[in-house]
Amino acid sequence: MKTILQSCTILLLGLLIITQPAWGTTFNHINALHFGIGKNGNAIIRITMNSPLKAKPKSFSIESPARIAIDLPDTKSSLKNNLKTARIGSLQSIYLAQSSEKTRIILTLSHQTPYHLKREKNTLIISLGNQPIIAPPKPTLLSTTFVQTPSSDIMHSIDAIHFHQAPDETAQISVNLSDKNTGINIQKHGNRLIIDFIHTQLPKSLQQKLDVTDFHTPVRTIKTYTEGHNTRMIISSHGLWEHSAIQSDNHFVVYIKPTPPALSSFSQEEGHYHGKKISFNLQNVSVRDILQIIAGEAGLNIITSDNVTGNLTLRLKDVPWDQALDIILQTKGLAMRREGNIIWVAPAKDMAAMDLQKLQEQQEIADMEPLYSETIRLKYKKAEDFKKMITSSRQPILSKRGSAVVDPRTNTVFIEDTAAKLEAIRKLVNQIDVPVRQVMIEARIVEADQSFARDLGARLNLNAVNTNGVTSTSLSGSLTPGDISAVNLPALSNASGIEPGSLAVQIIHGASNTLGLELSALEADGKGKIISNPRLITSDQVEATIAQGTEIPYEQATSSGATSVAFKSAVLSLKVKPQITPDNKIIMDIQVNKDSPGTTTTPAGPPIDTKKIVTQVLINNGDTLVIGGIYMQNDNKTVNKVPFLGDLPFIGAAFRETVINRERTELLIFVTPHILENSGGPDISAPIAVK
């Protein structure tokens, strides 16, 4: 009986021990979280727990958006606030997301940054940067960096600016400051790095633009100028590059370093390779061994997955190593990822599965993140238009959990979304909420008229009277009785009523018969010029119109049979839509009308004499361009004469009339655009944001 009781007791104790984990799990607790800057400039995060971690935690990083996730198994957070905002280097915030089995540490970054993990007793140390952990900082809430703007309004100055080229093609821009308290703000906009030195003066000798293209670094130009109370330095670069900056006392240095592409530089899309040429003659050799041979030739580090298997037979001669690697990967269905001089090779299916897992983890993080509210007061862009932009169904900027509300009275947008989305919206506002550039367009319409008219005529009179005082000829005429006009081709008066000049000569004078010759001539020479000069100011890509003229009334029939008064416009108008290009040129869709009422009237209404041009031009700022012109010349010569007699030399002028009319009309249209620059320069400062 005693033996049976002992056996039952032992069995019961065993069951209790076996089932202990099922009843409850002992969790580790996070007691403190501190962050700051280490001796090597890296951002350091210290996480203190009740007990040490049993193993190095699993972690992964995401490129877009830039984040790092670290999983602490069987761990809970005892902190009151699981979200910490940090502005140290690339580190933006720290968030502790808890589940039933683990706590995930999510580091939100401004850009992808290498990281290192280190266990030290019951503390996990995370270092962000290329350098390994040297010494963890003492617990501190926040560390001051050189980009923090000081509260003082004391004016500082820049003493010198130097440019150096490192052996690895890294550009070094050194700035000597008057003191170490100068506030510095760094922003990256596309291929430009904009550095603002707050409350800093710049000597005129340093206000210049340096062209450093010949130094074979990513930097092309360095432009330094004064903007208000600040000094701005714009570093323009090309290609793929990354920047870092350091300040030591009054010495500030910016490093612009070329970076390799995220994937291998030997992409098939480029269609060419640049690696060192190698030769292979291998029979049935393991793929892993071939990859190690290529790594030795290329000076790279290659990590192969355990699933990379199989053999290959290769015979290659003078083939670039990157092309040979590409062929091997395609042959065996492999893929690779490259970071710096490290290449990871694995089956393409495994790579795809890993990418899918990262996307799923990224989505999981996005669904777990808390929502924050932010108020953004726009300066120049309408709040309603901005809301439509970020909530567009085609390409929404807000997350599926985000929302936006507009207050039109104050032109303010109230946004609620995750921290990463709010940061993206801030950057978007910083880029688009800027003053709209304006253009003044001036047009000149020049009409030049030149006319010439000449009229030469003659009148030949015959007077024949008999002894009884009666005309004895049968010729007819309009003169008084007894005067017969044999030739009546005089010069006529012009449209202005000016009479021609005349000269009369009596050729034969007798008692009963007389013969008289009258020569008449009129010549007119006229020149005229009309200059119209419409001008207007409009914003970039906004159509504007200016017009001046007359509304001409006329009657027209209506459907009821009655008449009504309608109007036709005869105006001088300029319609233009400018577009400013990035290189300060102007593309204009332009239409110019020069209309005037006609000289006649028809039953349908008055005619309109119109001159019109519609075109699109590209022009430099401030240049004048002839966008169109019309040239007309009308030459007329009319001869009225007596047959045969008018063709006789010399005396034929008495038997004919010659009229010459010559008219020339020229129309030229000039256009001159001017970009109106803001006195303070483009405003790219951050919008007003209230959390």
C-alpha positions as CSV (number, residue, x, y, z in Angstrom):
1,M,0.0,0.0,0.0
2,K,2.9,2.4,0.9
3,T,4.6,1.6,-2.4
4,I,1.4,2.5,-4.4
5,L,1.1,5.8,-2.5
6,Q,4.8,6.7,-3.2
7,S,4.3,5.9,-6.9
8,C,1.2,8.0,-7.1
9,T,3.0,10.9,-5.5
10,I,6.0,10.7,-7.9
11,L,3.6,10.5,-10.8
12,L,1.7,13.6,-9.7
13,L,4.9,15.6,-9.2
14,G,6.0,14.6,-12.7
15,L,2.8,15.7,-14.2
16,L,3.0,19.0,-12.4
17,I,6.5,19.6,-13.7
18,I,5.6,18.6,-17.3
19,T,2.5,20.8,-17.4
20,Q,4.2,23.8,-15.7
21,P,4.8,25.7,-19.0
22,A,1.2,25.2,-20.1
23,W,-0.1,27.0,-17.0
24,G,2.0,30.1,-17.4
25,T,5.2,31.5,-19.0
26,T,7.7,33.6,-17.1
27,F,8.0,36.9,-19.1
28,N,11.0,39.2,-19.1
29,H,10.1,42.9,-18.6
30,I,11.5,46.1,-20.1
31,N,12.1,48.6,-17.3
32,A,13.9,51.5,-19.1
33,L,14.7,52.8,-22.5
34,H,17.4,55.4,-23.2
35,F,19.0,56.8,-26.3
36,G,21.8,59.2,-27.3
37,I,24.9,59.6,-29.3
38,G,28.0,57.3,-28.8
39,K,31.7,58.3,-29.1
40,N,31.8,57.3,-32.8
41,G,28.8,59.4,-33.7
42,N,26.3,56.5,-33.9
43,A,22.8,56.8,-32.4
44,I,22.7,54.4,-29.4
45,I,19.6,52.9,-27.9
46,R,19.8,51.1,-24.5
47,I,17.0,48.8,-23.4
48,T,17.2,47.5,-19.8
49,M,15.3,44.4,-18.7
50,N,14.8,42.4,-15.6
51,S,17.0,39.5,-16.8
52,P,19.5,39.0,-19.6
53,L,18.3,37.7,-23.0
54,K,19.0,34.0,-23.6
55,A,20.0,34.6,-27.2
56,K,20.6,37.4,-29.7
57,P,17.2,38.6,-30.8
58,K,16.0,38.2,-34.4
59,S,15.8,41.4,-36.4
60,F,15.2,42.7,-39.9
61,S,15.1,46.0,-41.8
62,I,12.8,47.5,-44.4
63,E,14.0,49.9,-47.1
64,S,10.7,51.8,-47.9
65,P,9.7,53.1,-45.5
66,A,13.1,52.8,-43.7
67,R,12.5,50.8,-40.5
68,I,14.2,48.3,-38.3
69,A,12.3,45.7,-36.3
70,I,13.7,43.7,-33.4
71,D,11.8,40.9,-31.8
72,L,12.2,40.1,-28.0
73,P,10.6,36.8,-27.3
74,D,8.7,36.3,-24.0
75,T,9.1,40.0,-23.1
76,K,6.6,42.6,-22.0
77,S,7.0,46.4,-21.6
78,S,6.6,48.0,-18.3
79,L,7.0,51.5,-19.7
80,K,4.2,54.0,-19.4
81,N,4.8,55.4,-22.9
82,N,5.7,52.9,-25.6
83,L,6.5,55.6,-28.2
84,K,9.6,57.7,-28.0
85,T,10.3,60.6,-30.4
86,A,14.1,60.9,-31.2
87,R,15.8,63.2,-33.7
88,I,19.3,61.8,-33.7
89,G,20.9,61.2,-37.1
90,S,18.6,59.0,-39.1
91,L,16.6,57.9,-36.0
92,Q,13.2,59.4,-35.9
93,S,11.2,57.5,-33.3
94,I,11.1,54.3,-31.2
95,Y,7.9,52.2,-30.8
96,L,7.3,49.1,-28.6
97,A,4.6,46.9,-30.1
98,Q,3.4,44.1,-27.8
99,S,1.7,40.8,-28.7
100,S,0.9,37.8,-26.6
101,E,4.3,36.1,-27.2
102,K,6.8,38.9,-27.8
103,T,7.6,42.6,-27.9
104,R,8.7,44.1,-31.2
105,I,10.9,47.2,-31.1
106,I,10.3,49.3,-34.2
107,L,12.8,52.0,-35.1
108,T,11.5,54.6,-37.6
109,L,14.4,56.0,-39.8
110,S,14.6,58.9,-42.2
111,H,16.7,56.7,-44.5
112,Q,18.1,53.1,-44.4
113,T,21.0,52.8,-42.0
114,P,23.2,49.8,-40.9
115,Y,22.7,48.6,-37.3
116,H,24.4,46.5,-34.8
117,L,23.1,44.6,-31.7
118,K,25.0,43.8,-28.6
119,R,24.0,42.1,-25.3
120,E,25.5,43.3,-22.1
121,K,24.1,41.6,-19.0
122,N,20.4,42.5,-18.8
123,T,20.8,45.3,-21.4
124,L,20.3,45.2,-25.2
125,I,22.4,47.9,-27.0
126,I,21.4,48.9,-30.5
127,S,23.9,51.0,-32.6
128,L,22.8,52.8,-35.8
129,G,25.6,53.4,-38.2
130,N,28.5,51.9,-40.1
131,Q,30.8,51.8,-37.1
132,P,30.6,49.0,-34.5
133,I,29.6,49.8,-30.9
134,I,32.5,51.5,-29.1
135,A,31.0,52.6,-25.8
136,P,27.4,52.9,-24.9
137,P,26.4,56.4,-23.7
138,K,25.2,57.1,-20.2
139,P,21.4,57.1,-19.9
140,T,20.1,60.4,-21.3
141,L,16.8,61.6,-22.6
142,L,18.1,63.5,-25.6
143,S,21.4,64.5,-27.1
144,T,22.0,67.9,-28.8
145,T,23.3,67.7,-32.4
146,F,24.8,70.4,-34.6
147,V,21.6,70.7,-36.7
148,Q,19.7,72.1,-33.7
149,T,19.0,75.8,-34.2
150,P,20.1,77.8,-31.2
151,S,17.6,80.1,-29.6
152,S,20.0,83.1,-29.6
153,D,19.9,85.7,-32.3
154,I,23.6,86.5,-32.2
155,M,25.0,86.9,-35.7
156,H,27.7,84.5,-36.7
157,S,30.0,84.4,-39.7
158,I,31.8,82.1,-42.1
159,D,35.5,82.5,-42.4
160,A,36.5,80.0,-45.1
161,I,35.1,77.3,-47.4
162,H,37.3,74.5,-48.8
163,F,36.8,71.5,-51.1
164,H,38.8,68.3,-51.0
165,Q,38.7,65.0,-52.8
166,A,39.3,61.8,-50.9
167,P,41.0,58.7,-52.6
168,D,37.7,56.9,-52.7
169,E,36.1,59.8,-54.7
170,T,34.3,61.2,-51.6
171,A,33.9,64.9,-51.7
172,Q,34.7,66.9,-48.5
173,I,33.3,70.4,-48.1
174,S,34.8,72.1,-45.1
175,V,33.4,75.3,-43.6
176,N,35.3,77.3,-40.9
177,L,32.7,79.1,-38.6
178,S,33.3,82.0,-36.3
179,D,32.1,80.0,-33.3
180,K,30.8,76.5,-32.4
181,N,27.3,77.8,-31.5
182,T,26.3,78.4,-35.1
183,G,23.0,76.7,-35.9
184,I,23.0,74.4,-39.0
185,N,20.0,72.9,-40.8
186,I,20.5,70.3,-43.5
187,Q,17.8,69.2,-46.0
188,K,18.0,67.0,-49.1
189,H,15.9,67.8,-52.1
190,G,16.4,65.4,-55.0
191,N,20.0,65.7,-56.2
192,R,20.6,68.8,-54.1
193,L,21.8,69.1,-50.5
194,I,20.7,72.4,-48.9
195,I,22.6,73.6,-45.8
196,D,21.4,76.7,-44.0
197,F,23.7,78.4,-41.5
198,I,21.3,80.2,-39.1
199,H,22.0,83.9,-38.3
200,T,25.3,83.7,-40.2
201,Q,26.9,86.4,-42.4
202,L,28.9,85.5,-45.5
203,P,31.7,87.8,-46.8
204,K,31.3,88.9,-50.4
205,S,34.5,87.1,-51.4
206,L,32.8,83.8,-50.5
207,Q,29.5,84.5,-52.3
208,Q,30.3,82.4,-55.3
209,K,29.5,79.3,-57.3
210,L,32.2,76.6,-57.4
211,D,32.3,74.2,-60.4
212,V,34.1,71.0,-59.1
213,T,33.1,68.7,-61.9
214,D,36.7,67.9,-62.9
215,F,37.4,66.3,-59.5
216,H,35.4,63.2,-60.4
217,T,33.2,63.2,-57.2
218,P,29.4,63.1,-57.0
219,V,29.5,66.9,-56.5
220,R,29.1,69.1,-59.5
221,T,28.6,72.6,-58.1
222,I,28.7,74.4,-54.7
223,K,26.7,77.6,-54.5
224,T,26.9,79.8,-51.4
225,Y,24.9,83.0,-51.0
226,T,23.2,85.1,-48.4
227,E,19.4,84.7,-47.9
228,G,18.0,87.1,-45.3
229,H,19.8,86.7,-42.0
230,N,21.0,83.3,-43.0
231,T,23.7,81.8,-45.3
232,R,22.6,79.1,-47.7
233,M,24.9,76.5,-49.3
234,I,23.4,74.4,-52.2
235,I,25.5,71.3,-53.2
236,S,24.4,69.9,-56.5
237,S,25.4,66.3,-57.2
238,H,24.6,63.5,-59.6
239,G,24.2,59.7,-59.6
240,L,23.8,57.7,-56.4
241,W,25.3,59.2,-53.3
242,E,24.9,59.6,-49.6
243,H,25.9,62.4,-47.2
244,S,27.1,62.7,-43.7
245,A,28.2,65.7,-41.6
246,I,30.2,66.4,-38.5
247,Q,31.0,69.5,-36.5
248,S,34.0,69.8,-34.3
249,D,34.1,73.2,-32.4
250,N,34.0,75.8,-35.2
251,H,34.9,73.3,-38.0
252,F,32.0,71.9,-40.0
253,V,32.5,69.2,-42.7
254,V,30.1,67.6,-45.1
255,Y,31.0,64.3,-46.8
256,I,29.3,63.3,-50.2
257,K,30.2,59.7,-50.9
258,P,29.2,57.7,-54.1
259,T,27.2,54.6,-53.3
260,P,26.6,51.5,-55.3
261,P,23.1,50.7,-56.5
262,A,20.8,48.7,-54.1
263,L,21.0,45.7,-56.4
264,S,24.0,44.4,-58.3
265,S,25.7,46.9,-60.6
266,F,25.7,44.4,-63.4
267,S,22.1,44.7,-64.3
268,Q,20.9,43.2,-67.5
269,E,19.0,46.4,-68.3
270,E,22.3,48.2,-68.8
271,G,23.4,45.5,-71.4
272,H,27.1,45.8,-70.5
273,Y,29.5,44.7,-67.8
274,H,32.6,46.3,-66.3
275,G,34.2,43.7,-64.1
276,K,37.7,42.3,-64.4
277,K,38.0,39.7,-67.1
278,I,38.5,36.1,-66.0
279,S,38.8,32.6,-67.7
280,F,37.3,29.3,-66.5
281,N,37.8,25.7,-67.6
282,L,36.1,23.7,-65.0
283,Q,34.5,20.2,-65.2
284,N,31.6,19.3,-63.0
285,V,32.5,21.7,-60.2
286,S,30.2,22.7,-57.3
287,V,28.3,26.0,-57.8
288,R,29.4,27.1,-54.3
289,D,33.0,26.6,-55.2
290,I,32.6,28.6,-58.4
291,L,31.0,31.4,-56.5
292,Q,34.0,31.5,-54.1
293,I,36.4,31.7,-57.1
294,I,34.5,34.6,-58.5
295,A,34.5,36.3,-55.0
296,G,38.3,36.0,-54.9
297,E,38.7,37.5,-58.4
298,A,36.3,40.4,-57.7
299,G,37.4,41.2,-54.2
300,L,33.9,40.7,-52.9
301,N,32.3,38.8,-50.0
302,I,29.8,36.2,-51.2
303,I,27.4,34.4,-48.8
304,T,25.6,31.4,-50.3
305,S,22.4,30.0,-48.9
306,D,22.2,26.3,-47.8
307,N,19.8,25.7,-50.6
308,V,22.4,26.6,-53.3
309,T,23.4,23.2,-54.7
310,G,24.4,21.5,-57.9
311,N,27.4,21.3,-60.2
312,L,28.4,23.2,-63.3
313,T,30.8,22.7,-66.2
314,L,32.2,26.0,-67.4
315,R,34.5,27.0,-70.2
316,L,34.8,30.8,-70.3
317,K,37.6,32.9,-71.7
318,D,38.2,36.6,-71.0
319,V,34.7,37.2,-69.7
320,P,34.0,39.9,-67.1
321,W,33.4,38.4,-63.7
322,D,30.1,40.2,-63.3
323,Q,28.8,38.7,-66.5
324,A,30.0,35.2,-65.5
325,L,28.2,35.6,-62.2
326,D,25.1,36.7,-64.0
327,I,25.2,33.7,-66.3
328,I,25.7,31.3,-63.4
329,L,22.8,32.7,-61.5
330,Q,20.4,32.5,-64.5
331,T,21.6,28.9,-65.3
332,K,20.9,27.6,-61.8
333,G,17.8,29.7,-61.1
334,L,19.5,31.8,-58.4
335,A,19.1,35.4,-57.3
336,M,21.2,37.8,-55.3
337,R,21.2,40.9,-53.1
338,R,24.1,43.2,-52.8
339,E,25.0,45.6,-50.0
340,G,28.4,47.3,-50.3
341,N,30.9,44.6,-51.1
342,I,28.8,41.7,-49.7
343,I,26.6,39.6,-52.0
344,W,24.1,37.1,-50.8
345,V,23.1,34.3,-53.2
346,A,20.1,32.2,-52.8
347,P,17.5,30.4,-54.9
348,A,15.1,32.9,-56.6
349,K,12.1,31.3,-54.9
350,D,13.7,31.8,-51.5
351,M,14.4,35.4,-52.4
352,A,10.8,35.9,-53.5
353,A,9.5,34.3,-50.3
354,M,11.8,36.5,-48.2
355,D,10.5,39.6,-50.1
356,L,6.9,38.5,-49.5
357,Q,7.6,38.0,-45.8
358,K,9.1,41.4,-45.5
359,L,6.1,42.9,-47.2
360,Q,3.8,41.0,-44.8
361,E,5.8,42.1,-41.8
362,Q,5.8,45.7,-43.1
363,Q,2.0,45.5,-43.4
364,E,1.8,44.0,-40.0
365,I,3.8,46.9,-38.6
366,A,1.6,49.4,-40.4
367,D,-1.5,47.8,-38.9
368,M,-0.1,47.9,-35.4
369,E,1.2,51.4,-35.4
370,P,-0.7,54.0,-33.4
371,L,-2.4,57.0,-35.1
372,Y,-1.4,60.6,-34.4
373,S,-3.1,63.9,-35.2
374,E,-1.4,66.9,-36.8
375,T,-2.5,70.3,-37.9
376,I,-0.9,71.8,-41.0
377,R,-1.6,75.4,-41.9
378,L,-0.9,75.9,-45.6
379,K,0.6,79.2,-46.8
380,Y,0.0,79.3,-50.5
381,K,-1.8,76.2,-51.6
382,K,-5.5,75.8,-51.0
383,A,-6.4,73.3,-48.3
384,E,-9.2,71.7,-50.2
385,D,-6.9,71.1,-53.2
386,F,-4.3,69.6,-50.9
387,K,-6.9,67.3,-49.3
388,K,-7.9,66.0,-52.7
389,M,-4.3,65.3,-53.5
390,I,-3.5,63.2,-50.5
391,T,-6.9,61.3,-50.6
392,S,-7.0,60.6,-54.3
393,S,-8.3,57.1,-55.1
394,R,-5.7,56.7,-57.9
395,Q,-2.7,57.2,-55.7
396,P,-3.6,57.9,-52.1
397,I,-0.9,59.3,-49.8
398,L,-2.8,58.6,-46.6
399,S,-3.0,55.1,-45.3
400,K,-6.2,53.2,-45.2
401,R,-6.6,54.2,-41.6
402,G,-5.8,57.8,-42.2
403,S,-8.2,60.7,-42.5
404,A,-8.1,64.5,-43.4
405,V,-10.4,67.4,-42.6
406,V,-10.2,70.9,-44.0
407,D,-11.0,74.3,-42.4
408,P,-11.4,76.7,-45.4
409,R,-11.6,79.7,-43.2
410,T,-8.0,79.3,-41.9
411,N,-6.7,77.2,-44.9
412,T,-5.8,74.5,-42.5
413,V,-5.8,70.7,-42.9
414,F,-6.3,68.4,-39.9
415,I,-4.7,65.0,-40.6
416,E,-4.7,61.7,-38.5
417,D,-2.4,58.9,-39.6
418,T,0.7,56.9,-38.6
419,A,4.0,58.7,-37.8
420,A,5.6,57.6,-41.0
421,K,2.7,58.8,-43.1
422,L,2.7,62.2,-41.3
423,E,6.4,62.5,-42.0
424,A,5.8,61.9,-45.7
425,I,3.0,64.4,-45.7
426,R,5.3,67.0,-44.1
427,K,7.9,66.5,-46.8
428,L,5.2,66.8,-49.5
429,V,3.9,70.1,-48.0
430,N,7.5,71.3,-47.8
431,Q,7.9,70.7,-51.6
432,I,4.5,72.0,-52.9
433,D,3.5,74.7,-50.5
434,V,5.7,77.4,-52.0
435,P,5.0,80.8,-53.6
436,V,3.8,80.4,-57.2
437,R,6.2,82.1,-59.6
438,Q,4.8,84.9,-61.7
439,V,5.5,86.0,-65.2
440,M,4.9,89.4,-66.9
441,I,4.3,89.1,-70.6
442,E,4.6,92.1,-72.8
443,A,3.6,92.1,-76.5
444,R,4.2,94.7,-79.2
445,I,2.1,94.8,-82.3
446,V,3.6,97.0,-85.0
447,E,1.6,97.9,-88.2
448,A,3.5,99.9,-90.8
449,D,1.8,101.2,-93.9
450,Q,3.4,102.9,-96.9
451,S,1.5,104.1,-100.0
452,F,2.4,105.9,-103.2
453,A,0.2,107.2,-106.0
454,R,0.9,109.1,-109.2
455,D,-1.6,110.3,-111.8
456,L,-0.6,111.9,-115.1
457,G,-3.2,113.1,-117.6
458,A,-3.8,115.4,-120.5
459,R,-6.7,117.3,-122.1
460,L,-6.6,118.5,-125.7
461,N,-9.2,121.1,-126.8
462,L,-10.2,122.1,-130.3
463,N,-12.2,125.3,-131.0
464,A,-13.5,125.8,-134.6
465,V,-16.0,128.6,-135.4
466,N,-17.4,129.7,-138.8
467,T,-18.1,133.2,-140.0
468,N,-21.7,133.0,-138.7
469,G,-20.6,131.9,-135.2
470,V,-21.9,128.4,-135.5
471,T,-19.8,125.2,-134.8
472,S,-19.0,123.6,-138.1
473,T,-17.6,120.3,-136.7
474,S,-19.5,117.1,-135.7
475,L,-17.3,116.4,-132.6
476,S,-19.2,116.2,-129.2
477,G,-17.9,117.6,-125.9
478,S,-18.9,119.0,-122.6
479,L,-17.4,122.5,-123.1
480,T,-19.3,125.6,-124.0
481,P,-20.8,126.0,-127.5
482,G,-18.0,126.4,-130.0
483,D,-15.5,124.4,-127.7
484,I,-14.9,120.8,-128.8
485,S,-12.8,118.5,-126.4
486,A,-10.9,116.2,-128.6
487,V,-9.0,114.4,-125.7
488,N,-10.4,114.5,-122.2
489,L,-8.0,112.4,-119.9
490,P,-7.1,114.6,-117.0
491,A,-5.6,113.5,-113.7
492,L,-8.3,113.1,-111.1
493,S,-8.5,114.3,-107.5
494,N,-7.5,111.8,-104.8
495,A,-9.7,110.4,-101.9
496,S,-8.8,113.4,-99.7
497,G,-10.3,115.8,-102.3
498,I,-6.9,117.3,-103.3
499,E,-7.0,118.6,-106.9
500,P,-4.2,117.8,-109.3
501,G,-1.9,120.5,-110.6
502,S,-2.4,121.6,-114.2
503,L,-0.5,123.4,-117.0
504,A,-2.4,124.8,-120.1
505,V,-0.7,125.7,-123.4
506,Q,-2.4,127.2,-126.4
507,I,-0.8,125.6,-129.4
508,I,-2.8,127.2,-132.3
509,H,-4.5,130.6,-132.0
510,G,-6.4,132.0,-134.9
511,A,-9.3,134.1,-135.7
512,S,-11.6,131.2,-136.1
513,N,-9.7,128.1,-134.9
514,T,-7.8,127.4,-131.7
515,L,-6.0,124.3,-130.3
516,G,-5.2,124.1,-126.6
517,L,-3.3,121.4,-124.5
518,E,-3.8,121.1,-120.7
519,L,-1.4,118.8,-118.7
520,S,-2.4,117.7,-115.2
521,A,-0.5,115.6,-112.5
522,L,-1.0,114.5,-108.9
523,E,1.4,112.5,-106.7
524,A,0.7,111.3,-103.1
525,D,3.2,109.6,-100.8
526,G,2.0,108.3,-97.4
527,K,3.6,106.5,-94.4
528,G,2.0,105.3,-91.2
529,K,2.8,103.3,-88.2
530,I,0.6,101.9,-85.4
531,I,2.2,100.4,-82.3
532,S,0.0,98.4,-79.8
533,N,1.6,97.3,-76.5
534,P,-0.6,95.0,-74.4
535,R,1.0,93.5,-71.2
536,L,-0.2,91.4,-68.3
537,I,1.1,89.5,-65.2
538,T,0.0,85.9,-64.5
539,S,1.1,83.0,-62.4
540,D,2.9,80.0,-63.6
541,Q,0.6,77.7,-65.7
542,V,-2.4,80.0,-65.3
543,E,-4.1,81.4,-68.4
544,A,-4.6,85.2,-68.5
545,T,-6.3,87.5,-71.0
546,I,-6.3,91.3,-71.6
547,A,-8.4,93.0,-74.2
548,Q,-9.4,96.5,-75.4
549,G,-11.7,97.4,-78.3
550,T,-15.2,98.1,-79.4
551,E,-18.5,96.2,-79.2
552,I,-20.3,96.9,-82.5
553,P,-24.1,96.6,-82.4
554,Y,-26.2,95.2,-85.2
555,E,-29.8,93.9,-85.6
556,Q,-30.6,90.3,-86.2
557,A,-33.8,88.3,-86.6
558,T,-35.1,86.1,-83.7
559,S,-37.1,82.9,-83.9
560,S,-40.4,84.9,-83.3
561,G,-39.8,87.1,-86.3
562,A,-38.8,90.2,-84.4
563,T,-35.4,91.8,-84.4
564,S,-32.9,92.0,-81.6
565,V,-29.6,93.8,-81.1
566,A,-26.5,91.8,-81.0
567,F,-22.8,92.8,-80.7
568,K,-19.6,91.9,-82.5
569,S,-16.3,92.5,-80.8
570,A,-13.5,94.2,-82.5
571,V,-10.7,94.2,-79.9
572,L,-7.0,94.1,-79.4
573,S,-6.4,91.1,-77.1
574,L,-3.6,89.1,-75.6
575,K,-4.2,85.6,-74.2
576,V,-1.3,83.6,-72.8
577,K,-0.6,80.6,-70.6
578,P,3.1,80.5,-69.4
579,Q,5.0,77.5,-68.0
580,I,8.4,78.1,-66.3
581,T,10.9,75.3,-66.9
582,P,13.5,74.3,-64.3
583,D,16.2,76.1,-66.2
584,N,14.3,79.4,-66.1
585,K,13.0,79.3,-69.6
586,I,9.4,79.9,-70.5
587,I,7.0,77.9,-72.6
588,M,4.0,80.0,-73.7
589,D,0.7,79.1,-75.3
590,I,-0.1,82.5,-76.8
591,Q,-2.9,84.1,-78.8
592,V,-2.8,87.7,-80.1
593,N,-5.8,89.3,-81.9
594,K,-5.8,92.7,-83.6
595,D,-9.3,93.4,-84.9
596,S,-10.9,96.6,-86.2
597,P,-14.3,97.5,-87.7
598,G,-14.6,97.3,-91.5
599,T,-15.3,100.3,-93.7
600,T,-18.4,98.9,-95.2
601,T,-21.7,97.5,-93.8
602,T,-23.6,94.5,-95.0
603,P,-27.2,93.4,-94.3
604,A,-25.8,90.6,-92.1
605,G,-23.9,93.0,-90.0
606,P,-20.6,95.0,-90.0
607,P,-17.5,93.2,-91.2
608,I,-14.5,92.8,-88.9
609,D,-11.0,93.2,-90.2
610,T,-9.0,90.7,-88.1
611,K,-5.4,89.8,-87.6
612,K,-4.7,86.8,-85.4
613,I,-1.9,84.5,-84.4
614,V,-2.1,81.3,-82.2
615,T,1.2,79.6,-81.4
616,Q,3.4,78.0,-78.7
617,V,7.0,79.2,-78.2
618,L,10.0,78.5,-75.9
619,I,11.9,81.6,-75.0
620,N,14.6,82.6,-72.5
621,N,13.7,84.9,-69.6
622,G,13.9,88.5,-70.7
623,D,14.5,87.8,-74.4
624,T,12.4,89.4,-77.1
625,L,11.1,87.1,-79.9
626,V,9.2,87.8,-83.1
627,I,6.4,85.3,-83.0
628,G,4.8,86.3,-86.4
629,G,4.5,88.8,-89.2
630,I,2.5,89.6,-92.3
631,Y,3.9,91.5,-95.3
632,M,1.6,92.6,-98.1
633,Q,2.5,94.7,-101.3
634,N,0.0,95.8,-103.9
635,D,1.3,97.4,-107.1
636,N,-1.3,98.8,-109.7
637,K,-0.7,100.6,-112.9
638,T,-3.6,101.8,-115.1
639,V,-3.2,103.5,-118.6
640,N,-6.2,105.2,-120.3
641,K,-5.3,106.4,-123.8
642,V,-6.5,107.2,-127.3
643,P,-5.7,104.2,-129.6
644,F,-2.6,104.7,-131.8
645,L,-2.1,108.3,-130.8
646,G,-1.4,107.4,-127.2
647,D,1.4,105.0,-128.2
648,L,3.3,107.6,-130.2
649,P,6.6,108.7,-128.7
650,F,6.8,112.1,-127.0
651,I,3.5,113.4,-128.3
652,G,1.7,110.3,-127.1
653,A,1.6,111.8,-123.5
654,A,-1.0,114.2,-124.7
655,F,-3.3,111.4,-125.7
656,R,-3.2,109.2,-122.5
657,E,-3.6,109.1,-118.7
658,T,-1.3,107.1,-116.5
659,V,-2.3,106.1,-112.9
660,I,0.3,104.3,-110.6
661,N,-0.7,103.0,-107.1
662,R,1.7,101.2,-104.8
663,E,0.7,100.0,-101.3
664,R,2.8,98.2,-98.7
665,T,1.5,96.8,-95.4
666,E,3.7,95.1,-92.8
667,L,2.6,93.5,-89.5
668,L,5.1,92.3,-86.8
669,I,4.3,90.8,-83.4
670,F,6.9,90.8,-80.7
671,V,6.6,89.2,-77.2
672,T,8.9,89.6,-74.2
673,P,8.4,87.6,-71.0
674,H,9.9,88.4,-67.6
675,I,10.0,86.1,-64.6
676,L,9.2,88.1,-61.4
677,E,11.6,86.8,-58.7
678,N,10.6,87.0,-55.1
679,S,12.8,89.3,-53.1
680,G,13.6,86.7,-50.5
681,G,14.1,83.8,-52.9
682,P,12.2,80.6,-53.0
683,D,10.7,79.5,-49.7
684,I,11.5,75.9,-49.0
685,S,11.1,76.1,-45.2
686,A,8.9,73.6,-43.4
687,P,5.2,74.4,-43.0
688,I,3.6,75.5,-39.8
689,A,2.8,72.3,-37.9
690,V,1.2,71.9,-34.5
691,K,1.1,68.6,-32.8
